Amino acid sequence: MQLSFRIVSTFTSLLCFLLALVWGLMPDGLLAIWSIEYSSAAGFVARRSAVLFAALGVMFYLVRNEAPSVTRNALSTGFTVGCFGLAILGFGEWLNGHAGPGILLAVMVESALGLGFVQARRVSAEFETAG
């Protein structure tokens, strides 16, 4: 299945908005899924992360209809690096016993998003070459 940038970007924006709400309003629930104890420090970082997710959601929503460009590639590449980096860190934290098996759900989503943007970029490159 060929995923367009528009589909991947729209899905990413919706997921980011959802994560912004959950991290902002119920960080203890997400931390519990990862078997991480809630603390005031964790809540502080979670609320700040919620704002970052909201910002990412806005960016990917606004750029979803953009034609292939250097800017779109920069957003895609940066987000891909972030997704794969988070997936590697999450897997490492699980292996080291710092997070429970619930972190593997995040690792799978991060990996899928990273691969989605890689694939969407490849589709855009093929379209540009054929056009």
N, CA, C and O atoms as a MOPAC input file, in Angstrom:
PM7 MOZYME 1SCF
protein

 N      0.84300 1    -1.18500 1     0.00000 1
 C      0.00000 1     0.00000 1     0.00000 1
 C      0.88500 1     1.24400 1     0.00000 1
 O      1.76100 1     1.39500 1     0.85200 1
 N      0.65100 1     2.11800 1    -0.94900 1
 C      1.40700 1     3.35700 1    -1.05800 1
 C      0.74400 1     4.43300 1    -0.19600 1
 O     -0.42300 1     4.77200 1    -0.39200 1
 N      1.48900 1     4.94900 1     0.73800 1
 C      0.97100 1     6.00900 1     1.60100 1
 C      1.46000 1     7.35200 1     1.08600 1
 O      2.65600 1     7.55700 1     0.88000 1
 N      0.52200 1     8.25600 1     0.88300 1
 C      0.91000 1     9.59300 1     0.45400 1
 C      1.35600 1    10.41000 1     1.66900 1
 O      1.03400 1    10.08600 1     2.81200 1
 N      2.09000 1    11.45600 1     1.39400 1
 C      2.49800 1    12.35700 1     2.46000 1
 C      1.26800 1    12.92200 1     3.16900 1
 O      1.26100 1    13.06700 1     4.39200 1
 N      0.24300 1    13.23300 1     2.40800 1
 C     -0.98100 1    13.80700 1     2.98600 1
 C     -1.59900 1    12.85800 1     4.02800 1
 O     -1.99700 1    13.29400 1     5.10800 1
 N     -1.67400 1    11.58500 1     3.70300 1
 C     -2.25800 1    10.60900 1     4.63200 1
 C     -1.38500 1    10.47300 1     5.88100 1
 O     -1.89000 1    10.51200 1     7.00300 1
 N     -0.07800 1    10.31300 1     5.68400 1
 C      0.82700 1    10.14100 1     6.82200 1
 C      0.84500 1    11.40200 1     7.68400 1
 O      0.83900 1    11.31600 1     8.91200 1
 N      0.86600 1    12.55400 1     7.05200 1
 C      0.89400 1    13.81900 1     7.78600 1
 C     -0.40600 1    14.04300 1     8.56700 1
 O     -0.37600 1    14.47500 1     9.71900 1
 N     -1.53300 1    13.74800 1     7.94000 1
 C     -2.83000 1    13.91400 1     8.61800 1
 C     -2.93900 1    12.96400 1     9.81000 1
 O     -3.35700 1    13.37300 1    10.89400 1
 N     -2.56600 1    11.69800 1     9.61200 1
 C     -2.59400 1    10.74200 1    10.71300 1
 C     -1.67800 1    11.19500 1    11.84500 1
 O     -2.04200 1    11.12400 1    13.01900 1
 N     -0.48500 1    11.66200 1    11.47800 1
 C      0.47800 1    12.12200 1    12.48200 1
 C     -0.07800 1    13.29900 1    13.26600 1
 O      0.07300 1    13.35700 1    14.48700 1
 N     -0.71800 1    14.23400 1    12.58100 1
 C     -1.26400 1    15.38900 1    13.28500 1
 C     -2.36600 1    14.95900 1    14.25700 1
 O     -2.42200 1    15.45200 1    15.38400 1
 N     -3.22700 1    14.05900 1    13.83400 1
 C     -4.29400 1    13.58800 1    14.72700 1
 C     -3.72000 1    12.84800 1    15.93700 1
 O     -4.17300 1    13.04600 1    17.06400 1
 N     -2.72700 1    12.00300 1    15.69700 1
 C     -2.08100 1    11.28000 1    16.79200 1
 C     -1.40000 1    12.25300 1    17.75400 1
 O     -1.48500 1    12.09200 1    18.97200 1
 N     -0.73300 1    13.25100 1    17.21000 1
 C     -0.07200 1    14.24600 1    18.07300 1
 C     -1.08000 1    15.02100 1    18.91600 1
 O     -0.83500 1    15.27400 1    20.09600 1
 N     -2.22000 1    15.40200 1    18.31900 1
 C     -3.24700 1    16.10100 1    19.09400 1
 C     -3.79300 1    15.20800 1    20.21100 1
 O     -4.01700 1    15.67100 1    21.33000 1
 N     -4.00400 1    13.93200 1    19.90100 1
 C     -4.46600 1    12.99000 1    20.91700 1
 C     -3.43800 1    12.85200 1    22.03700 1
 O     -3.79200 1    12.89300 1    23.21500 1
 N     -2.17700 1    12.69000 1    21.67500 1
 C     -1.12100 1    12.57400 1    22.68400 1
 C     -0.98900 1    13.85000 1    23.51400 1
 O     -0.71000 1    13.79000 1    24.71200 1
 N     -1.18600 1    14.98500 1    22.88400 1
 C     -1.13900 1    16.25600 1    23.63000 1
 C     -2.22700 1    16.28300 1    24.70100 1
 O     -1.98600 1    16.70200 1    25.83300 1
 N     -3.41200 1    15.83700 1    24.33800 1
 C     -4.50700 1    15.79800 1    25.31700 1
 C     -4.20800 1    14.82100 1    26.45000 1
 O     -4.36900 1    15.15400 1    27.62400 1
 N     -3.77600 1    13.62800 1    26.09700 1
 C     -3.54200 1    12.60100 1    27.11800 1
 C     -2.36700 1    12.98500 1    28.01000 1
 O     -2.47300 1    12.90000 1    29.23300 1
 N     -1.23700 1    13.41200 1    27.41400 1
 C     -0.08700 1    13.80100 1    28.23100 1
 C     -0.41900 1    15.01600 1    29.08700 1
 O      0.08700 1    15.15000 1    30.20200 1
 N     -1.26200 1    15.89500 1    28.57400 1
 C     -1.61100 1    17.09200 1    29.32500 1
 C     -2.60900 1    16.84900 1    30.44100 1
 O     -2.52800 1    17.47900 1    31.49600 1
 N     -3.54500 1    15.94600 1    30.22000 1
 C     -4.62800 1    15.74800 1    31.18300 1
 C     -4.49700 1    14.48000 1    32.03100 1
 O     -4.96300 1    14.45400 1    33.17000 1
 N     -3.87400 1    13.43700 1    31.49500 1
 C     -3.77300 1    12.16000 1    32.20800 1
 C     -2.39700 1    11.52300 1    32.07700 1
 O     -2.30100 1    10.36500 1    31.66900 1
 N     -1.33600 1    12.23500 1    32.40700 1
 C     -0.00300 1    11.64900 1    32.22500 1
 C      0.21800 1    10.39700 1    33.07200 1
 O      0.98100 1     9.51000 1    32.68900 1
 N     -0.45000 1    10.32900 1    34.22000 1
 C     -0.28400 1     9.15300 1    35.07400 1
 C     -0.77200 1     7.88200 1    34.38300 1
 O     -0.23400 1     6.80100 1    34.61900 1
 N     -1.79400 1     8.00800 1    33.52600 1
 C     -2.29900 1     6.84300 1    32.80200 1
 C     -1.30000 1     6.30300 1    31.80200 1
 O     -1.08200 1     5.09300 1    31.72900 1
 N     -0.69000 1     7.19100 1    31.02900 1
 C      0.31900 1     6.73000 1    30.06900 1
 C      1.54400 1     6.17700 1    30.77400 1
 O      2.10200 1     5.16500 1    30.35200 1
 N      1.95900 1     6.82700 1    31.82800 1
 C      3.11900 1     6.32500 1    32.56900 1
 C      2.82700 1     4.94600 1    33.15900 1
 O      3.71100 1     4.09000 1    33.20700 1
 N      1.60000 1     4.73200 1    33.60400 1
 C      1.22500 1     3.42900 1    34.16200 1
 C      1.31600 1     2.33000 1    33.10000 1
 O      1.72500 1     1.20700 1    33.39300 1
 N      0.93100 1     2.66500 1    31.86500 1
 C      1.03300 1     1.68500 1    30.77900 1
 C      2.48300 1     1.25400 1    30.59800 1
 O      2.76000 1     0.10400 1    30.25400 1
 N      3.40400 1     2.18000 1    30.83100 1
 C      4.83600 1     1.89100 1    30.68700 1
 C      5.45600 1     1.37700 1    31.97700 1
 O      6.66600 1     1.16300 1    32.04700 1
 N      4.63200 1     1.17800 1    32.99700 1
 C      5.10100 1     0.72400 1    34.30700 1
 C      6.08200 1     1.71100 1    34.94200 1
 O      7.06500 1     1.31400 1    35.56800 1
 N      5.79700 1     2.99800 1    34.76900 1
 C      6.61500 1     4.05600 1    35.34700 1
 C      5.76500 1     4.80300 1    36.36700 1
 O      4.64900 1     5.22900 1    36.06700 1
 N      6.29700 1     4.95500 1    37.56000 1
 C      5.56600 1     5.59900 1    38.63900 1
 C      5.42700 1     7.09900 1    38.37200 1
 O      6.38300 1     7.76500 1    37.97600 1
 N      4.22000 1     7.61200 1    38.59800 1
 C      3.96600 1     9.04200 1    38.42900 1
 C      4.58700 1     9.81100 1    39.59600 1
 O      4.52000 1     9.37700 1    40.74600 1
 N      5.18300 1    10.93800 1    39.28600 1
 C      5.71400 1    11.85400 1    40.30300 1
 C      5.45400 1    13.26900 1    39.81100 1
 O      5.07600 1    13.47100 1    38.65700 1
 N      5.65600 1    14.23700 1    40.67500 1
 C      5.44700 1    15.62500 1    40.25400 1
 C      6.43100 1    15.99900 1    39.14700 1
 O      6.08400 1    16.75800 1    38.24200 1
 N      7.65400 1    15.47400 1    39.21200 1
 C      8.63700 1    15.74400 1    38.16200 1
 C      8.19900 1    15.12100 1    36.83800 1
 O      8.31700 1    15.74900 1    35.78600 1
 N      7.69600 1    13.89300 1    36.88900 1
 C      7.22700 1    13.23900 1    35.66900 1
 C      6.02700 1    13.99000 1    35.09400 1
 O      5.91300 1    14.12900 1    33.87600 1
 N      5.14600 1    14.46600 1    35.94400 1
 C      3.99700 1    15.25400 1    35.49900 1
 C      4.43000 1    16.55300 1    34.84300 1
 O      3.86400 1    16.96400 1    33.83000 1
 N      5.42500 1    17.19500 1    35.41700 1
 C      5.98200 1    18.43100 1    34.85700 1
 C      6.49700 1    18.19600 1    33.44000 1
 O      6.17900 1    18.95900 1    32.52700 1
 N      7.29400 1    17.13700 1    33.25500 1
 C      7.84900 1    16.81600 1    31.93600 1
 C      6.72600 1    16.39900 1    30.98500 1
 O      6.75800 1    16.74700 1    29.80500 1
 N      5.75100 1    15.66900 1    31.47800 1
 C      4.63800 1    15.22200 1    30.64400 1
 C      3.83000 1    16.40400 1    30.11600 1
 O      3.47400 1    16.43300 1    28.93800 1
 N      3.54200 1    17.36700 1    30.96700 1
 C      2.77200 1    18.53900 1    30.52600 1
 C      3.55300 1    19.34800 1    29.49500 1
 O      2.96900 1    19.87400 1    28.54700 1
 N      4.85000 1    19.44900 1    29.67300 1
 C      5.67800 1    20.15200 1    28.68700 1
 C      5.70500 1    19.37000 1    27.37000 1
 O      5.69200 1    19.96200 1    26.29100 1
 N      5.74300 1    18.05100 1    27.46300 1
 C      5.70100 1    17.21600 1    26.26000 1
 C      4.36800 1    17.38200 1    25.53800 1
 O      4.31500 1    17.34100 1    24.30900 1
 N      3.29900 1    17.57000 1    26.29600 1
 C      1.98000 1    17.76000 1    25.69300 1
 C      1.98500 1    18.97700 1    24.76200 1
 O      1.40300 1    18.93800 1    23.67800 1
 N      2.63500 1    20.04000 1    25.18600 1
 C      2.69800 1    21.23700 1    24.34900 1
 C      3.51900 1    20.96900 1    23.08900 1
 O      3.17400 1    21.44900 1    22.00900 1
 N      4.59900 1    20.20900 1    23.22100 1
 C      5.38900 1    19.85100 1    22.03900 1
 C      4.57400 1    18.99900 1    21.06800 1
 O      4.65800 1    19.19500 1    19.85600 1
 N      3.79300 1    18.06400 1    21.58200 1
 C      2.93500 1    17.25700 1    20.71000 1
 C      1.88700 1    18.12500 1    20.02100 1
 O      1.58700 1    17.91500 1    18.84600 1
 N      1.33400 1    19.08800 1    20.73400 1
 C      0.36700 1    19.99800 1    20.11800 1
 C      1.02800 1    20.78600 1    18.97900 1
 O      0.43800 1    20.95800 1    17.91300 1
 N      2.24700 1    21.25900 1    19.21300 1
 C      2.97100 1    22.00800 1    18.17900 1
 C      3.23700 1    21.13400 1    16.95500 1
 O      3.05900 1    21.58200 1    15.82200 1
 N      3.66200 1    19.88900 1    17.17700 1
 C      3.88200 1    18.96800 1    16.05400 1
 C      2.57600 1    18.70200 1    15.30100 1
 O      2.56500 1    18.62600 1    14.07200 1
 N      1.48900 1    18.56300 1    16.04000 1
 C      0.19400 1    18.34200 1    15.41500 1
 C     -0.19500 1    19.49900 1    14.50700 1
 O     -0.68200 1    19.28500 1    13.39700 1
 N      0.01500 1    20.70900 1    14.97100 1
 C     -0.29400 1    21.89000 1    14.15500 1
 C      0.58000 1    21.91000 1    12.90300 1
 O      0.08500 1    22.14200 1    11.80000 1
 N      1.87800 1    21.66500 1    13.07600 1
 C      2.78500 1    21.69900 1    11.92600 1
 C      2.39300 1    20.67500 1    10.86600 1
 O      2.31300 1    21.00400 1     9.68300 1
 N      2.15000 1    19.44000 1    11.28300 1
 C      1.83300 1    18.41000 1    10.30100 1
 C      0.44400 1    18.57900 1     9.70500 1
 O      0.20800 1    18.16400 1     8.57000 1
 N     -0.47600 1    19.17700 1    10.44500 1
 C     -1.78900 1    19.46800 1     9.87300 1
 C     -1.67100 1    20.54600 1     8.80000 1
 O     -2.26900 1    20.42900 1     7.73000 1
 N     -0.90800 1    21.58400 1     9.08400 1
 C     -0.79000 1    22.69100 1     8.13400 1
 C      0.01700 1    22.33900 1     6.88900 1
 O     -0.20000 1    22.93300 1     5.83300 1
 N      0.93000 1    21.40200 1     6.98900 1
 C      1.79300 1    21.05700 1     5.86100 1
 C      1.25000 1    19.87500 1     5.04500 1
 O      1.85700 1    19.48900 1     4.04600 1
 N      0.14200 1    19.31200 1     5.45200 1
 C     -0.34800 1    18.06600 1     4.85000 1
 C     -0.62400 1    18.17300 1     3.35200 1
 O     -0.51200 1    17.17200 1     2.64400 1
 N     -0.97700 1    19.34100 1     2.85200 1
 C     -1.30000 1    19.50300 1     1.43100 1
 C     -0.15600 1    20.09300 1     0.61100 1
 O     -0.33200 1    20.38600 1    -0.57200 1
 N      0.99500 1    20.26800 1     1.21600 1
 C      2.12700 1    20.87200 1     0.50900 1
 C      2.69400 1    19.92600 1    -0.54000 1
 O      2.74000 1    18.71000 1    -0.35300 1
 N      3.11800 1    20.51300 1    -1.63300 1
 C      3.80000 1    19.74900 1    -2.67300 1
 C      5.20000 1    19.39100 1    -2.17500 1
 O      5.70900 1    20.02200 1    -1.24900 1
 N      5.81700 1    18.39100 1    -2.78100 1
 C      7.19200 1    18.06100 1    -2.38400 1
 C      8.08600 1    19.30100 1    -2.45600 1
 O      8.05900 1    20.05700 1    -3.42700 1
 N      8.87400 1    19.48400 1    -1.40200 1
 C      9.75400 1    20.64600 1    -1.32400 1
 C     10.86000 1    20.35400 1    -0.31900 1
 O     10.82300 1    19.35000 1     0.39300 1
 N     11.83200 1    21.23600 1    -0.27200 1
 C     12.91300 1    21.10500 1     0.69600 1
 C     12.35100 1    21.20000 1     2.11300 1
 O     12.77600 1    20.45900 1     2.99900 1
 N     11.40800 1    22.09800 1     2.32800 1
 C     10.81100 1    22.27000 1     3.66700 1
 C     10.06000 1    21.01400 1     4.09500 1
 O     10.21000 1    20.55200 1     5.22600 1
 N      9.25700 1    20.46500 1     3.19600 1
 C      8.50100 1    19.24900 1     3.52400 1
 C      9.45200 1    18.08900 1     3.80400 1
 O      9.22900 1    17.30800 1     4.72900 1
 N     10.51300 1    17.98000 1     3.00500 1
 C     11.50900 1    16.93500 1     3.24200 1
 C     12.20300 1    17.12200 1     4.57800 1
 O     12.48100 1    16.14600 1     5.27600 1
 N     12.48800 1    18.37500 1     4.94600 1
 C     13.14300 1    18.63800 1     6.23300 1
 C     12.23900 1    18.22100 1     7.38800 1
 O     12.70600 1    17.59600 1     8.34000 1
 N     10.95100 1    18.55900 1     7.31600 1
 C     10.01200 1    18.14500 1     8.36700 1
 C      9.92500 1    16.62600 1     8.44600 1
 O      9.96800 1    16.04600 1     9.53100 1
 N      9.80400 1    15.99200 1     7.29100 1
 C      9.69000 1    14.53300 1     7.25700 1
 C     10.94500 1    13.86000 1     7.80500 1
 O     10.86100 1    12.93400 1     8.61200 1
 N     12.09800 1    14.33000 1     7.36500 1
 C     13.34800 1    13.72000 1     7.80300 1
 C     13.57400 1    13.92900 1     9.29000 1
 O     13.96300 1    13.00200 1    10.00000 1
 N     13.33200 1    15.14500 1     9.76300 1
 C     13.49100 1    15.41300 1    11.19300 1
 C     12.56400 1    14.56900 1    12.04300 1
 O     12.97500 1    14.03200 1    13.07200 1
 N     11.31200 1    14.44700 1    11.61500 1
 C     10.35600 1    13.65100 1    12.37500 1
 C     10.72100 1    12.16700 1    12.32100 1
 O     10.56800 1    11.45000 1    13.31000 1
 N     11.19900 1    11.71400 1    11.17500 1
 C     11.63200 1    10.32000 1    11.03800 1
 C     12.78600 1    10.01400 1    11.98500 1
 O     12.78400 1     8.98700 1    12.66200 1
 N     13.76400 1    10.90100 1    12.03100 1
 C     14.89400 1    10.71900 1    12.95200 1
 C     14.38700 1    10.67900 1    14.39600 1
 O     14.82900 1     9.85100 1    15.19300 1
 N     13.46100 1    11.57600 1    14.72400 1
 C     12.89200 1    11.58500 1    16.07400 1
 C     12.15400 1    10.29500 1    16.39500 1
 O     12.31200 1     9.74200 1    17.48300 1
 N     11.35300 1     9.81700 1    15.45800 1
 C     10.59100 1     8.57800 1    15.68900 1
 C     11.51700 1     7.38800 1    15.89100 1
 O     11.35200 1     6.61900 1    16.83800 1
 N     12.49200 1     7.23800 1    15.00000 1
 C     13.41200 1     6.10600 1    15.14400 1
 C     14.26200 1     6.23800 1    16.40200 1
 O     14.56500 1     5.24000 1    17.05600 1
 N     14.64800 1     7.46200 1    16.74300 1
 C     15.40900 1     7.68000 1    17.97800 1
 C     14.60400 1     7.30700 1    19.20800 1
 O     15.11500 1     6.65200 1    20.11700 1
 N     13.33200 1     7.72700 1    19.23800 1
 C     12.47000 1     7.37100 1    20.37000 1
 C     12.23400 1     5.87000 1    20.43700 1
 O     12.20400 1     5.29200 1    21.52400 1
 N     12.06500 1     5.23400 1    19.27700 1
 C     11.85400 1     3.78400 1    19.25900 1
 C     13.07600 1     3.05300 1    19.82100 1
 O     12.93600 1     2.11600 1    20.60700 1
 N     14.26300 1     3.48100 1    19.42000 1
 C     15.49000 1     2.85400 1    19.92200 1
 C     15.63000 1     3.08400 1    21.42100 1
 O     15.95200 1     2.15800 1    22.16700 1
 N     15.38900 1     4.31200 1    21.86400 1
 C     15.47200 1     4.60300 1    23.29700 1
 C     14.44900 1     3.79900 1    24.09700 1
 O     14.77300 1     3.23600 1    25.14300 1
 N     13.22200 1     3.74800 1    23.60100 1
 C     12.18100 1     2.99800 1    24.30000 1
 C     12.51600 1     1.52500 1    24.41400 1
 O     12.32700 1     0.91500 1    25.46600 1
 N     13.01100 1     0.96000 1    23.33300 1
 C     13.39100 1    -0.45500 1    23.35800 1
 C     14.54400 1    -0.67700 1    24.33300 1
 O     14.55800 1    -1.65700 1    25.07700 1
 N     15.50100 1     0.23200 1    24.32200 1
 C     16.63400 1     0.13300 1    25.25800 1
 C     16.19900 1     0.26100 1    26.70300 1
 O     16.69400 1    -0.46400 1    27.56600 1
 N     15.28200 1     1.17100 1    26.97700 1
 C     14.77900 1     1.32500 1    28.35000 1
 C     14.03700 1     0.06800 1    28.79300 1
 O     14.12800 1    -0.33300 1    29.95400 1
 N     13.30400 1    -0.55400 1    27.87000 1
 C     12.61500 1    -1.80300 1    28.19900 1
 C     13.63000 1    -2.91000 1    28.48400 1
 O     13.49600 1    -3.65000 1    29.45900 1
 N     14.65000 1    -3.01700 1    27.62000 1
 C     15.68200 1    -4.04500 1    27.82600 1
 C     16.40900 1    -3.85600 1    29.15900 1
 O     16.76400 1    -4.83400 1    29.81800 1
 N     16.62800 1    -2.61200 1    29.55200 1
 C     17.33100 1    -2.30900 1    30.80600 1
 C     16.41600 1    -2.34900 1    32.03000 1
 O     16.87300 1    -2.12500 1    33.15100 1
 N     15.13800 1    -2.63100 1    31.82500 1
 C     14.21000 1    -2.74400 1    32.94700 1
 C     13.71700 1    -1.41300 1    33.49700 1
 O     13.14200 1    -1.37100 1    34.58400 1
 N     13.93300 1    -0.32900 1    32.76300 1
 C     13.46800 1     0.98200 1    33.22400 1
 C     12.03000 1     1.27400 1    32.83300 1
 O     11.42900 1     2.21700 1    33.34600 1
 N     11.47200 1     0.47600 1    31.93100 1
 C     10.08200 1     0.62200 1    31.50400 1
 C      9.50900 1    -0.77300 1    31.30600 1
 O     10.22500 1    -1.71900 1    30.97800 1
 N      8.19900 1    -0.87600 1    31.51300 1
 C      7.53300 1    -2.16000 1    31.33500 1
 C      7.23400 1    -2.44600 1    29.87500 1
 O      7.55400 1    -1.64000 1    29.00100 1
 N      6.62500 1    -3.58300 1    29.61200 1
 C      6.35800 1    -3.99100 1    28.23100 1
 C      5.39300 1    -3.06200 1    27.48900 1
 O      5.32300 1    -3.10600 1    26.26100 1
 N      4.65900 1    -2.23300 1    28.20500 1
 C      3.76500 1    -1.26900 1    27.55300 1
 C      4.51000 1    -0.28200 1    26.67800 1
 O      3.92900 1     0.27900 1    25.75000 1
 N      5.79200 1    -0.06000 1    26.95600 1
 C      6.59000 1     0.85600 1    26.13500 1
 C      6.73500 1     0.32100 1    24.71700 1
 O      6.97900 1     1.08700 1    23.78400 1
 N      6.58600 1    -1.00000 1    24.55000 1
 C      6.73800 1    -1.59400 1    23.22200 1
 C      5.63000 1    -1.14000 1    22.27300 1
 O      5.83100 1    -1.12800 1    21.05800 1
 N      4.46300 1    -0.76700 1    22.80500 1
 C      3.40700 1    -0.18800 1    21.96200 1
 C      3.89200 1     1.13700 1    21.37400 1
 O      3.71000 1     1.40000 1    20.18500 1
 N      4.50600 1     1.96300 1    22.20800 1
 C      5.05100 1     3.23000 1    21.72400 1
 C      6.15800 1     2.97200 1    20.70300 1
 O      6.24200 1     3.66900 1    19.69200 1
 N      7.00000 1     1.98500 1    20.95900 1
 C      8.08800 1     1.64500 1    20.03600 1
 C      7.51300 1     1.24400 1    18.67500 1
 O      8.03700 1     1.64900 1    17.63700 1
 N      6.45000 1     0.45900 1    18.67800 1
 C      5.83500 1     0.03900 1    17.41600 1
 C      5.23400 1     1.22900 1    16.66400 1
 O      5.40300 1     1.34800 1    15.45100 1
 N      4.53400 1     2.10600 1    17.38400 1
 C      3.92700 1     3.28200 1    16.73900 1
 C      5.01300 1     4.19800 1    16.19300 1
 O      4.90500 1     4.68300 1    15.06700 1
 N      6.05300 1     4.43900 1    16.97600 1
 C      7.15000 1     5.30000 1    16.52400 1
 C      7.83800 1     4.71400 1    15.29900 1
 O      8.16600 1     5.44100 1    14.36100 1
 N      8.05300 1     3.42500 1    15.30400 1
 C      8.67300 1     2.76600 1    14.14900 1
 C      7.77600 1     2.86400 1    12.92400 1
 O      8.25200 1     3.14400 1    11.82400 1
 N      6.48500 1     2.63600 1    13.10900 1
 C      5.53900 1     2.70900 1    11.99400 1
 C      5.46400 1     4.12700 1    11.41900 1
 O      5.42800 1     4.30400 1    10.20100 1
 N      5.44100 1     5.12300 1    12.28600 1
 C      5.41300 1     6.50200 1    11.79300 1
 C      6.68800 1     6.83800 1    11.03100 1
 O      6.63600 1     7.45000 1     9.96400 1
 N      7.81900 1     6.44400 1    11.57200 1
 C      9.08100 1     6.68100 1    10.88000 1
 C      9.09100 1     6.02900 1     9.50900 1
 O      9.46600 1     6.65600 1     8.51900 1
 N      8.67700 1     4.76600 1     9.45400 1
 C      8.62500 1     4.05400 1     8.17600 1
 C      7.59800 1     4.67400 1     7.23500 1
 O      7.80800 1     4.71100 1     6.02300 1
 N      6.48400 1     5.16300 1     7.78900 1
 C      5.46700 1     5.82200 1     6.96900 1
 C      6.01200 1     7.05800 1     6.27600 1
 O      5.73600 1     7.28700 1     5.09800 1
 N      6.78900 1     7.86100 1     7.00700 1
 C      7.36500 1     9.05200 1     6.39000 1
 C      8.46500 1     8.69700 1     5.39600 1
 O      8.61100 1     9.37000 1     4.37500 1
 N      9.24000 1     7.65300 1     5.67500 1
 C     10.25000 1     7.19700 1     4.71100 1
 C      9.55900 1     6.75900 1     3.42100 1
 O      9.98700 1     7.12900 1     2.32800 1
 N      8.50200 1     5.97800 1     3.55000 1
 C      7.78000 1     5.47400 1     2.38900 1
 C      7.10300 1     6.61600 1     1.63600 1
 O      7.12900 1     6.63000 1     0.40600 1
 N      6.49900 1     7.57100 1     2.33500 1
 C      5.84300 1     8.70900 1     1.68200 1
 C      6.86300 1     9.55700 1     0.93100 1
 O      6.57600 1    10.07600 1    -0.14700 1
 N      8.03300 1     9.69200 1     1.49700 1
 C      9.08100 1    10.46300 1     0.81600 1
 C      9.53200 1     9.72800 1    -0.44500 1
 O      9.78000 1    10.35300 1    -1.47700 1
 N      9.63700 1     8.42000 1    -0.36100 1
 C     10.01500 1     7.61000 1    -1.52800 1
 C      8.95800 1     7.74200 1    -2.62500 1
 O      9.30400 1     7.87900 1    -3.79800 1
 N      7.67600 1     7.70400 1    -2.26000 1
 C      6.59600 1     7.85900 1    -3.23100 1
 C      6.69100 1     9.22700 1    -3.89400 1
 O      6.51700 1     9.33800 1    -5.10700 1
 N      6.96600 1    10.27700 1    -3.10800 1
 C      7.10600 1    11.62900 1    -3.66000 1
 C      8.27600 1    11.70100 1    -4.62600 1
 O      8.16900 1    12.32600 1    -5.68100 1
 N      9.39300 1    11.07000 1    -4.28200 1
 C     10.57500 1    11.08100 1    -5.14100 1
 C     10.28900 1    10.35400 1    -6.45500 1
 O     10.71900 1    10.80800 1    -7.51600 1
 N      9.57200 1     9.23600 1    -6.39700 1
 C      9.22600 1     8.50500 1    -7.61200 1
 C      8.29700 1     9.32700 1    -8.48700 1
 O      8.41100 1     9.30700 1    -9.71200 1
 N      7.37000 1    10.05500 1    -7.85600 1
 C      6.42300 1    10.89500 1    -8.59300 1
 C      7.17800 1    12.03100 1    -9.29200 1
 O      6.89400 1    12.34800 1   -10.44700 1
 N      8.13600 1    12.64000 1    -8.59100 1
 C      8.90000 1    13.72900 1    -9.18500 1
 C      9.74000 1    13.23300 1   -10.36000 1
 O      9.85500 1    13.91800 1   -11.37600 1
 N     10.32600 1    12.04100 1   -10.22300 1
 C     11.15800 1    11.47400 1   -11.27500 1
 C     10.30500 1    11.13400 1   -12.49800 1
 O     10.72400 1    11.36400 1   -13.63300 1
 N      9.11200 1    10.58900 1   -12.26700 1
 C      8.22900 1    10.20700 1   -13.37900 1
 C      7.61200 1    11.42600 1   -14.04900 1
 O      7.27500 1    11.38200 1   -15.23200 1
 N      7.46000 1    12.53100 1   -13.28700 1
 C      6.77200 1    13.71800 1   -13.81100 1
 C      7.64400 1    14.58700 1   -14.54900 1
 O      7.20500 1    15.62300 1   -15.04800 1

